[in-house]
Amino acid sequence: MTEQDMVLTTRIRLARNFTSYPFPAKMSPDQKRALGTAVAQAVENANFGANRLKVISLESLKEWELFALIEKHLISPEFAEHPVGKTLICSEDHTISIMVCEEDHLRIQIILSGLQLQKAYELADKIDDLFESAIGYAFDPELGYLTACPTNLGTGLRASVMLHLPALEGQGALAGLSATISKLGLTIRGTYGEGSEVTGSVYQLSNQITLGISEQHAIQNLEGVVRQLMRQEEDMRKMLYSDHPQQIEDRVWRSYGVLQNARILSGKECDRCLSDLRLGLSLGILPTVTPDTLRTLADQTGAASICVAAGSLLQPEERDNRRAALCREILSK
Amino acid sequence: MLCEKCHINQATTHVKQNINGKVSEMHLCSACAAGLSVNSMFGGGLFGSQASILGSLFGNQISDNRQESQVCPNCGTQLHEISASGRVGCAECYRVFRSYLQPSIRRIHGTAQHAGKIPANKESELTAEQKLKSLREQMEEAIERQDFEQAALLRDQIREAEGKGE
């Protein structure tokens, strides 16, 4: 079993503010627009390989386009709630996203697939340096980078790893683990950040403390716990499969059958089936399905992504029909 | 004279405030002076009901001192707003309200001393002790990733810095 079988993505987020304006909650729409322009200028000539950055005014987007950005974790639900004056800068491959005027002036975010905390941090750090030299940050020698919410003071770093933990979840082992995890200064929660419901056994593990702990320590600490969780999940998967091979195979093939044949497919059911397919792939049960196929399914079957593909806001029933058709099409290739 | 807060209207009110024994005076227009409402000066007693979960982290410290009028001169945020929302208004708020915020910050993070990245242009503002702490951490990290060459360089820098301190 490899890392990719359990880790979906790695995310790094840096919260930063400038001295030139009050924090976003106290800014006028015009001030927000002006800051968006200044930030865009600072990265205008930046070169991140073939990764061109595009500047998007949030006000110009339709509702479902905003939802699609949330679905892809490029923006937070809070950022989309009041789009007036806000700017998003993101790379074409969606690796880099910079939210201007979320809770803080800047939220620099890097998303990479698999477990790549160090690499993601290095990229965030590089972008951070650009703004530092161009605009100048609000910083205090004792409190570190100053942020609107004191829980982000210090490094302003939130490092998180999206883990697929069906076996630990199924055995009810996560409740006990989360108590231990919080003692280590980390948090485990559902896929879309704070307070969200868990779908498809995907959990987000992230650091909680940002003051008094350096970026490197926070990342190493997180990576250590991620690796432990991965080992436990792997052991549990193997144990489950060797104890109940018939049941596990039935569960995986049944979900495969649903995705291949369903005519109506809700988002929740789709997530659950995808989770089973992932599990099956890691145990060598599904010889015909590749990790790429799974990624394509996950990327395209979100409610907002379906609306974007259709170019209009669809009703739930219509989305469920299209989702089913999409899965049949992808799996028939 | 123009209002010192909005810099738009004529100042008509002279406000004197005492924050932790530090007395400051401001000349404000009637609109900005109204922002320093009597209610906030003497504490409306609403903290309990309004405070969000996060805001309640500050509640205790703030309610003890609510008789003082507390407004950030930079962004106009009042202390009770911070208590209710759990968010400060601007970078300056951390300086103005530091004594109220610090105990909560300690409770959240277990410390109130930053470790890690420092903007290049802010390094000169650090105290010798903070610089030493940062160097020691960098050395530990270098050792952990087995970059002994870098660790030796940092060790020399630490020795030099310690020598200066004595």
Interface residues (C-beta under 8 A of the other chain):
Chain A: N17 T19 Y21 P22 F23 A25 K26 E103 D125 D128 E132 S133 G136 Y137 A138 F139 D140 P141 E142 L143 G144 Y145 L146 A148 C149 P150 T151 L153 G154 T155 L157 I209 T210 L211 G212 I213 S214 E215 Q216 H217 A218 Q220
Chain B: L54 L57 N74 C75 G76 T77 S85 G86 R87 V88 G89 C90 A91 Y94 R95 L101 S104 I105 I108 H109 G110 T111 A112 Q113 H114 A115 G116 K117 I118 P119 A120 N121 K122 E125 L126 T127 Q130 E137 E141 E144
